[in-house]
């Protein structure tokens, strides 16, 4: 019988300790998931901004090119 009592006592100590460790792991996984989501949102924003910047650069390239061509035609 003393073995059963010690096993029951041991379970009383092990279960809360495991529950506490699991709670910590769940919290860490939750934080990691939140951080990954925020990173994905930031990368989406960054990719949109890069596309807009490229569009602006292409437009400027065409405007400056047209301007230079007009200047060259007027000078000759």
PDB file of N, CA, C and O in Angstrom:
ATOM      1  N   UNK A   1       0.792  -1.215   0.000  1.00  0.00           N
ATOM      2  CA  UNK A   1       0.000   0.000   0.000  1.00  0.00           C
ATOM      3  C   UNK A   1       0.833   1.277   0.000  1.00  0.00           C
ATOM      4  O   UNK A   1       0.419   2.259  -0.616  1.00  0.00           O
ATOM      5  N   UNK A   2       1.972   1.308   0.654  1.00  0.00           N
ATOM      6  CA  UNK A   2       2.717   2.554   0.649  1.00  0.00           C
ATOM      7  C   UNK A   2       3.140   2.978  -0.767  1.00  0.00           C
ATOM      8  O   UNK A   2       3.305   4.165  -1.047  1.00  0.00           O
ATOM      9  N   UNK A   3       3.310   1.987  -1.651  1.00  0.00           N
ATOM     10  CA  UNK A   3       3.691   2.341  -3.015  1.00  0.00           C
ATOM     11  C   UNK A   3       2.555   3.121  -3.682  1.00  0.00           C
ATOM     12  O   UNK A   3       2.815   4.113  -4.363  1.00  0.00           O
ATOM     13  N   UNK A   4       1.307   2.695  -3.502  1.00  0.00           N
ATOM     14  CA  UNK A   4       0.170   3.391  -4.089  1.00  0.00           C
ATOM     15  C   UNK A   4       0.030   4.806  -3.526  1.00  0.00           C
ATOM     16  O   UNK A   4      -0.299   5.741  -4.255  1.00  0.00           O
ATOM     17  N   UNK A   5       0.277   4.951  -2.252  1.00  0.00           N
ATOM     18  CA  UNK A   5       0.176   6.270  -1.642  1.00  0.00           C
ATOM     19  C   UNK A   5       1.252   7.184  -2.214  1.00  0.00           C
ATOM     20  O   UNK A   5       0.984   8.342  -2.534  1.00  0.00           O
ATOM     21  N   UNK A   6       2.447   6.674  -2.339  1.00  0.00           N
ATOM     22  CA  UNK A   6       3.512   7.507  -2.884  1.00  0.00           C
ATOM     23  C   UNK A   6       3.254   7.833  -4.356  1.00  0.00           C
ATOM     24  O   UNK A   6       3.574   8.932  -4.808  1.00  0.00           O
ATOM     25  N   UNK A   7       2.671   6.876  -5.120  1.00  0.00           N
ATOM     26  CA  UNK A   7       2.345   7.147  -6.522  1.00  0.00           C
ATOM     27  C   UNK A   7       1.261   8.218  -6.606  1.00  0.00           C
ATOM     28  O   UNK A   7       1.326   9.100  -7.463  1.00  0.00           O
ATOM     29  N   UNK A   8       0.270   8.147  -5.726  1.00  0.00           N
ATOM     30  CA  UNK A   8      -0.791   9.156  -5.725  1.00  0.00           C
ATOM     31  C   UNK A   8      -0.218  10.517  -5.349  1.00  0.00           C
ATOM     32  O   UNK A   8      -0.558  11.538  -5.946  1.00  0.00           O
ATOM     33  N   UNK A   9       0.646  10.509  -4.360  1.00  0.00           N
ATOM     34  CA  UNK A   9       1.278  11.767  -3.965  1.00  0.00           C
ATOM     35  C   UNK A   9       2.153  12.302  -5.096  1.00  0.00           C
ATOM     36  O   UNK A   9       2.195  13.504  -5.362  1.00  0.00           O
ATOM     37  N   UNK A  10       2.838  11.388  -5.742  1.00  0.00           N
ATOM     38  CA  UNK A  10       3.702  11.789  -6.846  1.00  0.00           C
ATOM     39  C   UNK A  10       2.869  12.388  -7.982  1.00  0.00           C
ATOM     40  O   UNK A  10       3.248  13.401  -8.570  1.00  0.00           O
ATOM     41  N   UNK A  11       1.724  11.749  -8.289  1.00  0.00           N
ATOM     42  CA  UNK A  11       0.844  12.269  -9.327  1.00  0.00           C
ATOM     43  C   UNK A  11       0.346  13.665  -8.972  1.00  0.00           C
ATOM     44  O   UNK A  11       0.213  14.523  -9.844  1.00  0.00           O
ATOM     45  N   UNK A  12       0.075  13.887  -7.707  1.00  0.00           N
ATOM     46  CA  UNK A  12      -0.409  15.195  -7.266  1.00  0.00           C
ATOM     47  C   UNK A  12       0.629  16.287  -7.533  1.00  0.00           C
ATOM     48  O   UNK A  12       0.275  17.441  -7.772  1.00  0.00           O
ATOM     49  N   UNK A  13       1.886  15.925  -7.491  1.00  0.00           N
ATOM     50  CA  UNK A  13       2.949  16.904  -7.738  1.00  0.00           C
ATOM     51  C   UNK A  13       3.310  16.989  -9.221  1.00  0.00           C
ATOM     52  O   UNK A  13       3.632  18.065  -9.725  1.00  0.00           O
ATOM     53  N   UNK A  14       3.256  15.859  -9.912  1.00  0.00           N
ATOM     54  CA  UNK A  14       3.667  15.830 -11.320  1.00  0.00           C
ATOM     55  C   UNK A  14       2.639  16.517 -12.212  1.00  0.00           C
ATOM     56  O   UNK A  14       3.008  17.279 -13.106  1.00  0.00           O
ATOM     57  N   UNK A  15       1.360  16.256 -11.982  1.00  0.00           N
ATOM     58  CA  UNK A  15       0.321  16.802 -12.857  1.00  0.00           C
ATOM     59  C   UNK A  15       0.332  18.334 -12.861  1.00  0.00           C
ATOM     60  O   UNK A  15       0.329  18.924 -13.941  1.00  0.00           O
ATOM     61  N   UNK A  16       0.344  19.002 -11.710  1.00  0.00           N
ATOM     62  CA  UNK A  16       0.404  20.472 -11.762  1.00  0.00           C
ATOM     63  C   UNK A  16       1.685  20.990 -12.404  1.00  0.00           C
ATOM     64  O   UNK A  16       1.664  21.995 -13.113  1.00  0.00           O
ATOM     65  N   UNK A  17       2.793  20.310 -12.158  1.00  0.00           N
ATOM     66  CA  UNK A  17       4.059  20.746 -12.764  1.00  0.00           C
ATOM     67  C   UNK A  17       3.992  20.616 -14.283  1.00  0.00           C
ATOM     68  O   UNK A  17       4.430  21.513 -15.003  1.00  0.00           O
ATOM     69  N   UNK A  18       3.447  19.504 -14.773  1.00  0.00           N
ATOM     70  CA  UNK A  18       3.301  19.331 -16.214  1.00  0.00           C
ATOM     71  C   UNK A  18       2.311  20.348 -16.791  1.00  0.00           C
ATOM     72  O   UNK A  18       2.532  20.894 -17.872  1.00  0.00           O
ATOM     73  N   UNK A  19       1.233  20.594 -16.071  1.00  0.00           N
ATOM     74  CA  UNK A  19       0.252  21.577 -16.531  1.00  0.00           C
ATOM     75  C   UNK A  19       0.882  22.959 -16.620  1.00  0.00           C
ATOM     76  O   UNK A  19       0.606  23.708 -17.557  1.00  0.00           O
ATOM     77  N   UNK A  20       1.720  23.299 -15.658  1.00  0.00           N
ATOM     78  CA  UNK A  20       2.381  24.601 -15.675  1.00  0.00           C
ATOM     79  C   UNK A  20       3.357  24.696 -16.856  1.00  0.00           C
ATOM     80  O   UNK A  20       3.435  25.729 -17.520  1.00  0.00           O
ATOM     81  N   UNK A  21       4.101  23.609 -17.112  1.00  0.00           N
ATOM     82  CA  UNK A  21       5.020  23.606 -18.254  1.00  0.00           C
ATOM     83  C   UNK A  21       4.259  23.720 -19.563  1.00  0.00           C
ATOM     84  O   UNK A  21       4.671  24.448 -20.465  1.00  0.00           O
ATOM     85  N   UNK A  22       3.147  23.000 -19.668  1.00  0.00           N
ATOM     86  CA  UNK A  22       2.333  23.054 -20.884  1.00  0.00           C
ATOM     87  C   UNK A  22       1.766  24.457 -21.083  1.00  0.00           C
ATOM     88  O   UNK A  22       1.703  24.948 -22.210  1.00  0.00           O
ATOM     89  N   UNK A  23       1.356  25.098 -19.999  1.00  0.00           N
ATOM     90  CA  UNK A  23       0.835  26.458 -20.095  1.00  0.00           C
ATOM     91  C   UNK A  23       1.913  27.392 -20.633  1.00  0.00           C
ATOM     92  O   UNK A  23       1.637  28.246 -21.475  1.00  0.00           O
ATOM     93  N   UNK A  24       3.122  27.230 -20.150  1.00  0.00           N
ATOM     94  CA  UNK A  24       4.238  28.049 -20.653  1.00  0.00           C
ATOM     95  C   UNK A  24       4.503  27.790 -22.120  1.00  0.00           C
ATOM     96  O   UNK A  24       4.741  28.725 -22.884  1.00  0.00           O
ATOM     97  N   UNK A  25       4.464  26.513 -22.525  1.00  0.00           N
ATOM     98  CA  UNK A  25       4.690  26.179 -23.933  1.00  0.00           C
ATOM     99  C   UNK A  25       3.578  26.736 -24.810  1.00  0.00           C
ATOM    100  O   UNK A  25       3.840  27.254 -25.896  1.00  0.00           O
ATOM    101  N   UNK A  26       2.341  26.632 -24.345  1.00  0.00           N
ATOM    102  CA  UNK A  26       1.214  27.169 -25.104  1.00  0.00           C
ATOM    103  C   UNK A  26       1.355  28.676 -25.250  1.00  0.00           C
ATOM    104  O   UNK A  26       1.083  29.229 -26.315  1.00  0.00           O
ATOM    105  N   UNK A  27       1.776  29.334 -24.193  1.00  0.00           N
ATOM    106  CA  UNK A  27       1.975  30.784 -24.243  1.00  0.00           C
ATOM    107  C   UNK A  27       3.059  31.139 -25.258  1.00  0.00           C
ATOM    108  O   UNK A  27       2.901  32.084 -26.030  1.00  0.00           O
ATOM    109  N   UNK A  28       4.156  30.386 -25.257  1.00  0.00           N
ATOM    110  CA  UNK A  28       5.245  30.655 -26.202  1.00  0.00           C
ATOM    111  C   UNK A  28       4.792  30.423 -27.647  1.00  0.00           C
ATOM    112  O   UNK A  28       5.109  31.210 -28.539  1.00  0.00           O
ATOM    113  N   UNK A  29       4.052  29.341 -27.866  1.00  0.00           N
ATOM    114  CA  UNK A  29       3.556  29.055 -29.215  1.00  0.00           C
ATOM    115  C   UNK A  29       2.588  30.149 -29.653  1.00  0.00           C
ATOM    116  O   UNK A  29       2.591  30.560 -30.813  1.00  0.00           O
ATOM    117  N   UNK A  30       1.768  30.614 -28.731  1.00  0.00           N
ATOM    118  CA  UNK A  30       0.825  31.685 -29.049  1.00  0.00           C
ATOM    119  C   UNK A  30       1.571  32.965 -29.424  1.00  0.00           C
ATOM    120  O   UNK A  30       1.211  33.638 -30.390  1.00  0.00           O
ATOM    121  N   UNK A  31       2.605  33.295 -28.663  1.00  0.00           N
ATOM    122  CA  UNK A  31       3.402  34.484 -28.979  1.00  0.00           C
ATOM    123  C   UNK A  31       4.102  34.337 -30.325  1.00  0.00           C
ATOM    124  O   UNK A  31       4.166  35.286 -31.106  1.00  0.00           O
ATOM    125  N   UNK A  32       4.622  33.152 -30.590  1.00  0.00           N
ATOM    126  CA  UNK A  32       5.288  32.902 -31.870  1.00  0.00           C
ATOM    127  C   UNK A  32       4.300  33.023 -33.027  1.00  0.00           C
ATOM    128  O   UNK A  32       4.617  33.603 -34.065  1.00  0.00           O
ATOM    129  N   UNK A  33       3.106  32.474 -32.844  1.00  0.00           N
ATOM    130  CA  UNK A  33       2.081  32.565 -33.884  1.00  0.00           C
ATOM    131  C   UNK A  33       1.709  34.020 -34.143  1.00  0.00           C
ATOM    132  O   UNK A  33       1.577  34.437 -35.293  1.00  0.00           O
ATOM    133  N   UNK A  34       1.542  34.778 -33.087  1.00  0.00           N
ATOM    134  CA  UNK A  34       1.205  36.202 -33.238  1.00  0.00           C
ATOM    135  C   UNK A  34       2.330  36.948 -33.950  1.00  0.00           C
ATOM    136  O   UNK A  34       2.073  37.773 -34.826  1.00  0.00           O
ATOM    137  N   UNK A  35       3.574  36.659 -33.574  1.00  0.00           N
ATOM    138  CA  UNK A  35       4.719  37.321 -34.207  1.00  0.00           C
ATOM    139  C   UNK A  35       4.811  36.956 -35.692  1.00  0.00           C
ATOM    140  O   UNK A  35       5.105  37.813 -36.525  1.00  0.00           O
ATOM    141  N   UNK A  36       4.564  35.700 -36.017  1.00  0.00           N
ATOM    142  CA  UNK A  36       4.602  35.287 -37.425  1.00  0.00           C
ATOM    143  C   UNK A  36       3.491  35.961 -38.233  1.00  0.00           C
ATOM    144  O   UNK A  36       3.698  36.341 -39.386  1.00  0.00           O
ATOM    145  N   UNK A  37       2.321  36.103 -37.628  1.00  0.00           N
ATOM    146  CA  UNK A  37       1.225  36.793 -38.309  1.00  0.00           C
ATOM    147  C   UNK A  37       1.581  38.258 -38.559  1.00  0.00           C
ATOM    148  O   UNK A  37       1.355  38.781 -39.651  1.00  0.00           O
ATOM    149  N   UNK A  38       2.137  38.914 -37.544  1.00  0.00           N
ATOM    150  CA  UNK A  38       2.537  40.316 -37.705  1.00  0.00           C
ATOM    151  C   UNK A  38       3.615  40.452 -38.766  1.00  0.00           C
ATOM    152  O   UNK A  38       3.618  41.421 -39.525  1.00  0.00           O
ATOM    153  N   UNK A  39       4.532  39.491 -38.828  1.00  0.00           N
ATOM    154  CA  UNK A  39       5.585  39.532 -39.846  1.00  0.00           C
ATOM    155  C   UNK A  39       4.980  39.368 -41.238  1.00  0.00           C
ATOM    156  O   UNK A  39       5.395  40.050 -42.175  1.00  0.00           O
ATOM    157  N   UNK A  40       4.006  38.474 -41.383  1.00  0.00           N
ATOM    158  CA  UNK A  40       3.354  38.274 -42.672  1.00  0.00           C
ATOM    159  C   UNK A  40       2.633  39.547 -43.116  1.00  0.00           C
ATOM    160  O   UNK A  40       2.711  39.935 -44.281  1.00  0.00           O
ATOM    161  N   UNK A  41       1.935  40.191 -42.187  1.00  0.00           N
ATOM    162  CA  UNK A  41       1.244  41.439 -42.504  1.00  0.00           C
ATOM    163  C   UNK A  41       2.259  42.513 -42.919  1.00  0.00           C
ATOM    164  O   UNK A  41       2.032  43.242 -43.885  1.00  0.00           O
ATOM    165  N   UNK A  42       3.368  42.606 -42.193  1.00  0.00           N
ATOM    166  CA  UNK A  42       4.399  43.595 -42.532  1.00  0.00           C
ATOM    167  C   UNK A  42       5.007  43.301 -43.901  1.00  0.00           C
ATOM    168  O   UNK A  42       5.271  44.227 -44.668  1.00  0.00           O
ATOM    169  N   UNK A  43       5.232  42.037 -44.216  1.00  0.00           N
ATOM    170  CA  UNK A  43       5.781  41.689 -45.535  1.00  0.00           C
ATOM    171  C   UNK A  43       4.786  42.001 -46.647  1.00  0.00           C
ATOM    172  O   UNK A  43       5.182  42.421 -47.734  1.00  0.00           O
ATOM    173  N   UNK A  44       3.500  41.798 -46.381  1.00  0.00           N
ATOM    174  CA  UNK A  44       2.487  42.168 -47.371  1.00  0.00           C
ATOM    175  C   UNK A  44       2.515  43.667 -47.639  1.00  0.00           C
ATOM    176  O   UNK A  44       2.480  44.104 -48.790  1.00  0.00           O
ATOM    177  N   UNK A  45       2.579  44.453 -46.562  1.00  0.00           N
ATOM    178  CA  UNK A  45       2.650  45.914 -46.723  1.00  0.00           C
ATOM    179  C   UNK A  45       3.902  46.314 -47.483  1.00  0.00           C
ATOM    180  O   UNK A  45       3.847  47.151 -48.384  1.00  0.00           O
ATOM    181  N   UNK A  46       5.029  45.716 -47.120  1.00  0.00           N
ATOM    182  CA  UNK A  46       6.296  46.040 -47.775  1.00  0.00           C
ATOM    183  C   UNK A  46       6.241  45.706 -49.258  1.00  0.00           C
ATOM    184  O   UNK A  46       6.708  46.487 -50.088  1.00  0.00           O
ATOM    185  N   UNK A  47       5.675  44.554 -49.596  1.00  0.00           N
ATOM    186  CA  UNK A  47       5.610  44.183 -51.016  1.00  0.00           C
ATOM    187  C   UNK A  47       4.728  45.162 -51.781  1.00  0.00           C
ATOM    188  O   UNK A  47       5.047  45.520 -52.915  1.00  0.00           O
ATOM    189  N   UNK A  48       3.614  45.604 -51.172  1.00  0.00           N
ATOM    190  CA  UNK A  48       2.774  46.602 -51.841  1.00  0.00           C
ATOM    191  C   UNK A  48       3.533  47.910 -52.041  1.00  0.00           C
ATOM    192  O   UNK A  48       3.438  48.529 -53.101  1.00  0.00           O
ATOM    193  N   UNK A  49       4.281  48.327 -51.034  1.00  0.00           N
ATOM    194  CA  UNK A  49       5.051  49.569 -51.149  1.00  0.00           C
ATOM    195  C   UNK A  49       6.135  49.457 -52.205  1.00  0.00           C
ATOM    196  O   UNK A  49       6.401  50.422 -52.921  1.00  0.00           O
ATOM    197  N   UNK A  50       6.761  48.304 -52.313  1.00  0.00           N
ATOM    198  CA  UNK A  50       7.796  48.104 -53.332  1.00  0.00           C
ATOM    199  C   UNK A  50       7.173  48.184 -54.724  1.00  0.00           C
ATOM    200  O   UNK A  50       7.752  48.787 -55.628  1.00  0.00           O
ATOM    201  N   UNK A  51       6.002  47.582 -54.900  1.00  0.00           N
ATOM    202  CA  UNK A  51       5.331  47.634 -56.201  1.00  0.00           C
ATOM    203  C   UNK A  51       4.978  49.075 -56.553  1.00  0.00           C
ATOM    204  O   UNK A  51       5.155  49.496 -57.696  1.00  0.00           O
ATOM    205  N   UNK A  52       4.481  49.828 -55.583  1.00  0.00           N
ATOM    206  CA  UNK A  52       4.147  51.234 -55.834  1.00  0.00           C
ATOM    207  C   UNK A  52       5.403  52.027 -56.197  1.00  0.00           C
ATOM    208  O   UNK A  52       5.379  52.831 -57.129  1.00  0.00           O
ATOM    209  N   UNK A  53       6.488  51.808 -55.476  1.00  0.00           N
ATOM    210  CA  UNK A  53       7.744  52.515 -55.787  1.00  0.00           C
ATOM    211  C   UNK A  53       8.234  52.165 -57.189  1.00  0.00           C
ATOM    212  O   UNK A  53       8.693  53.043 -57.919  1.00  0.00           O
ATOM    213  N   UNK A  54       8.141  50.905 -57.567  1.00  0.00           N
ATOM    214  CA  UNK A  54       8.550  50.518 -58.920  1.00  0.00           C
ATOM    215  C   UNK A  54       7.673  51.185 -59.971  1.00  0.00           C
ATOM    216  O   UNK A  54       8.173  51.627 -61.005  1.00  0.00           O
ATOM    217  N   UNK A  55       6.381  51.261 -59.718  1.00  0.00           N
ATOM    218  CA  UNK A  55       5.488  51.927 -60.665  1.00  0.00           C
ATOM    219  C   UNK A  55       5.843  53.407 -60.795  1.00  0.00           C
ATOM    220  O   UNK A  55       5.846  53.951 -61.899  1.00  0.00           O
ATOM    221  N   UNK A  56       6.141  54.051 -59.677  1.00  0.00           N
ATOM    222  CA  UNK A  56       6.545  55.465 -59.707  1.00  0.00           C
ATOM    223  C   UNK A  56       7.845  55.630 -60.483  1.00  0.00           C
ATOM    224  O   UNK A  56       7.970  56.539 -61.304  1.00  0.00           O
ATOM    225  N   UNK A  57       8.809  54.757 -60.227  1.00  0.00           N
ATOM    226  CA  UNK A  57      10.090  54.841 -60.949  1.00  0.00           C
ATOM    227  C   UNK A  57       9.912  54.636 -62.450  1.00  0.00           C
ATOM    228  O   UNK A  57      10.547  55.326 -63.248  1.00  0.00           O
ATOM    229  N   UNK A  58       9.062  53.702 -62.839  1.00  0.00           N
ATOM    230  CA  UNK A  58       8.825  53.458 -64.269  1.00  0.00           C
ATOM    231  C   UNK A  58       8.178  54.682 -64.907  1.00  0.00           C
ATOM    232  O   UNK A  58       8.558  55.093 -66.004  1.00  0.00           O
ATOM    233  N   UNK A  59       7.201  55.262 -64.216  1.00  0.00           N
ATOM    234  CA  UNK A  59       6.556  56.474 -64.742  1.00  0.00           C
ATOM    235  C   UNK A  59       7.558  57.616 -64.871  1.00  0.00           C
ATOM    236  O   UNK A  59       7.592  58.310 -65.888  1.00  0.00           O
ATOM    237  N   UNK A  60       8.368  57.806 -63.842  1.00  0.00           N
ATOM    238  CA  UNK A  60       9.380  58.862 -63.904  1.00  0.00           C
ATOM    239  C   UNK A  60      10.372  58.617 -65.032  1.00  0.00           C
ATOM    240  O   UNK A  60      10.778  59.552 -65.723  1.00  0.00           O
ATOM    241  N   UNK A  61      10.759  57.362 -65.218  1.00  0.00           N
ATOM    242  CA  UNK A  61      11.687  57.011 -66.287  1.00  0.00           C
ATOM    243  C   UNK A  61      11.112  57.425 -67.642  1.00  0.00           C
ATOM    244  O   UNK A  61      11.817  57.996 -68.473  1.00  0.00           O
ATOM    245  N   UNK A  62       9.830  57.136 -67.857  1.00  0.00           N
ATOM    246  CA  UNK A  62       9.201  57.493 -69.127  1.00  0.00           C
ATOM    247  C   UNK A  62       9.075  59.005 -69.281  1.00  0.00           C
ATOM    248  O   UNK A  62       9.320  59.538 -70.364  1.00  0.00           O
ATOM    249  N   UNK A  63       8.700  59.695 -68.221  1.00  0.00           N
ATOM    250  CA  UNK A  63       8.556  61.153 -68.288  1.00  0.00           C
ATOM    251  C   UNK A  63       9.897  61.812 -68.564  1.00  0.00           C
ATOM    252  O   UNK A  63      10.001  62.682 -69.428  1.00  0.00           O
ATOM    253  N   UNK A  64      10.920  61.399 -67.833  1.00  0.00           N
ATOM    254  CA  UNK A  64      12.257  61.973 -68.042  1.00  0.00           C
ATOM    255  C   UNK A  64      12.764  61.624 -69.435  1.00  0.00           C
ATOM    256  O   UNK A  64      13.374  62.464 -70.097  1.00  0.00           O
ATOM    257  N   UNK A  65      12.519  60.392 -69.890  1.00  0.00           N
ATOM    258  CA  UNK A  65      12.938  59.996 -71.237  1.00  0.00           C
ATOM    259  C   UNK A  65      12.272  60.842 -72.302  1.00  0.00           C
ATOM    260  O   UNK A  65      12.927  61.298 -73.239  1.00  0.00           O
ATOM    261  N   UNK A  66      10.962  61.054 -72.162  1.00  0.00           N
ATOM    262  CA  UNK A  66      10.259  61.909 -73.125  1.00  0.00           C
ATOM    263  C   UNK A  66      10.807  63.332 -73.097  1.00  0.00           C
ATOM    264  O   UNK A  66      10.980  63.959 -74.142  1.00  0.00           O
ATOM    265  N   UNK A  67      11.074  63.829 -71.912  1.00  0.00           N
ATOM    266  CA  UNK A  67      11.613  65.186 -71.772  1.00  0.00           C
ATOM    267  C   UNK A  67      12.980  65.307 -72.446  1.00  0.00           C
ATOM    268  O   UNK A  67      13.243  66.279 -73.154  1.00  0.00           O
ATOM    269  N   UNK A  68      13.831  64.335 -72.229  1.00  0.00           N
ATOM    270  CA  UNK A  68      15.172  64.359 -72.834  1.00  0.00           C
ATOM    271  C   UNK A  68      15.067  64.272 -74.349  1.00  0.00           C
ATOM    272  O   UNK A  68      15.778  64.979 -75.063  1.00  0.00           O
ATOM    273  N   UNK A  69      14.190  63.413 -74.840  1.00  0.00           N
ATOM    274  CA  UNK A  69      14.015  63.285 -76.296  1.00  0.00           C
ATOM    275  C   UNK A  69      13.522  64.601 -76.886  1.00  0.00           C
ATOM    276  O   UNK A  69      14.000  65.014 -77.943  1.00  0.00           O
ATOM    277  N   UNK A  70      12.586  65.260 -76.235  1.00  0.00           N
ATOM    278  CA  UNK A  70      12.098  66.565 -76.717  1.00  0.00           C
ATOM    279  C   UNK A  70      13.212  67.611 -76.725  1.00  0.00           C
ATOM    280  O   UNK A  70      13.330  68.396 -77.666  1.00  0.00           O
ATOM    281  N   UNK A  71      14.026  67.615 -75.670  1.00  0.00           N
ATOM    282  CA  UNK A  71      15.140  68.566 -75.619  1.00  0.00           C
ATOM    283  C   UNK A  71      16.134  68.311 -76.749  1.00  0.00           C
ATOM    284  O   UNK A  71      16.637  69.247 -77.371  1.00  0.00           O
ATOM    285  N   UNK A  72      16.409  67.040 -77.006  1.00  0.00           N
ATOM    286  CA  UNK A  72      17.343  66.715 -78.083  1.00  0.00           C
ATOM    287  C   UNK A  72      16.772  67.102 -79.441  1.00  0.00           C
ATOM    288  O   UNK A  72      17.507  67.582 -80.304  1.00  0.00           O
ATOM    289  N   UNK A  73      15.497  66.905 -79.638  1.00  0.00           N
ATOM    290  CA  UNK A  73      14.882  67.290 -80.920  1.00  0.00           C
ATOM    291  C   UNK A  73      14.883  68.805 -81.111  1.00  0.00           C
ATOM    292  O   UNK A  73      15.086  69.304 -82.218  1.00  0.00           O
ATOM    293  N   UNK A  74      14.653  69.527 -80.013  1.00  0.00           N
ATOM    294  CA  UNK A  74      14.642  70.986 -80.123  1.00  0.00           C
ATOM    295  C   UNK A  74      16.040  71.558 -80.350  1.00  0.00           C
ATOM    296  O   UNK A  74      16.200  72.590 -81.001  1.00  0.00           O
ATOM    297  N   UNK A  75      17.043  70.881 -79.809  1.00  0.00           N
ATOM    298  CA  UNK A  75      18.396  71.425 -79.950  1.00  0.00           C
ATOM    299  C   UNK A  75      18.975  71.175 -81.333  1.00  0.00           C
ATOM    300  O   UNK A  75      19.915  71.863 -81.733  1.00  0.00           O
ATOM    301  N   UNK A  76      18.439  70.206 -82.075  1.00  0.00           N
ATOM    302  CA  UNK A  76      18.990  69.930 -83.412  1.00  0.00           C
ATOM    303  C   UNK A  76      18.084  70.389 -84.447  1.00  0.00           C
ATOM    304  O   UNK A  76      18.377  70.243 -85.633  1.00  0.00           O
TER     305      UNK A  76
END
